[in-house]
Amino acid sequence: MKTIIEPFRIKSVEPIRMTTRAERQALLKSVDYNLFALKSQDVIIDLLTDSGTGAMSAEQWAAIMRGDESYAGSPSFARFEAAVRNLMPFDHIIPTHQGRAAEAILFSILGGTGKNFPSNTHFDTTRGNIEASGARAHDLVIAEGKDPANLHPFKGNMDLEKLESYLQEHGDSVPCVMLTITNNAGGGQPVSLENIRAVAKIAKAHGRPFIIDGCRFAENAYFIKMREEGQGDRAIEDIVRDCFADADGMTMSAKKDAFANIGGWLALNNPELAELARARLIQTEGFPTYGGLAGRDLEAIAQGLSEIVDEDYLRYRIRTNEYIIERLEALGIPVVKPAGGHAVFIDARAWLKNVAPLEYPGQAVAVALYEIGGIRSCEIGTVMFGRQPDGNEVPAAMDLVRLAIPRRTYTQSHADYIVECFGELAAHMDDLRGYRITKEPALMRHFTCHFEPL
Ligand code: F0G
């Protein structure tokens, strides 16, 4: 059969409140054109993030009832630990309330002034936690990863030559080598198993621990199965195990590829590091058998991990993005290619040639998409990255708009609706104008700044 269907039926639904274009125009004005300030009931299709926004399965809801809320030694922790270790065989598995909490603990131990952390591309919270410790974060993704139109199959790969010379240059100031799979900030692009192994080998040769940010490990494994030589006949679970086999630890947000609405973990092999991490965990998150989570959350994660490696699910998941991208391309809309794992990225700078980067083409597209169809997306460009620590404003490397797809939440007709809205937008794109920021906070301005149309 050519049609790839959603490999699930729907048991419980949430209504979507339909709004009119006139209502949305008024709403946009009332939130000063910042989509983060919208109420979610005023959004028809919410593609702001794929984090914690997925649908849980009947088995996950059933597992939630099994949650044991004991402060210490809960069997829910034992099930969580076993489910993680089944895929990622680390010695010490430390639950946290989300991914950034795992990062905060890791870098409170490894970070500090004068330290340097390489990765393919650090996610914002990873970079934020590194920099907050006084250390510096560096992105060493391959050149193809920065070119939206390049069709390289593993655009999330680390540049191995750069990593080698980085480690030679920075020597003992590098507490670990990081790798983000898939590379969220670079368009959800995967990292090959070959590259993961090569990074592990280089890190080992330099005596540096190798830590994977594994938020979207299952999507990454599916791309390896589809695209990497010799991997096509292997089970997703086995590919996942190989991805983590040579690593010394991982950070994880269970809000992505564990199908949970909250949660995360830090895993480590080194017992001294793990002891320091648990001590910090007790200060900031909770006792090591719950780490800031309820027992029921640990159960939802454990069950979610057994579902996310289902190949039928992953096929449908990745195909949804490809489907949208193929249709956007047919409308002449520049997109980041090939399709990433968790999101569709629009190259707004290439598309809106009449809107200068400092007039925020990504924001112009995101606002227009909401006005046309009630779709909430997220600018990832000059609004997010343009303000420099010295107060200057410069264009970001790219002006993208991210349509992050929540897991198991929307259907094929929602995808068709998204495409139709883009068709409407493309037909009237000469009317699109840029924006001016009228008010902004000192840090992380994209969350709260005010805009005015030009
Ligand atoms: N690492 C990556 C690669 C991520 O994408 C995220 C979150 C985190 C770490 C932090 O995890 O949210 O559980 O604290 N990404 C979300 C997003 C927020 O929308 O891309 P968290």
Residues whose N, C-alpha, C, O or C-beta is under 5 A from the ligand:
A	BS01	F0G	L48 T49 D50 S51 Q98 G99 R100 A101 F123 T125 T180 T182 N184 D213 C215 S253 K255 G263
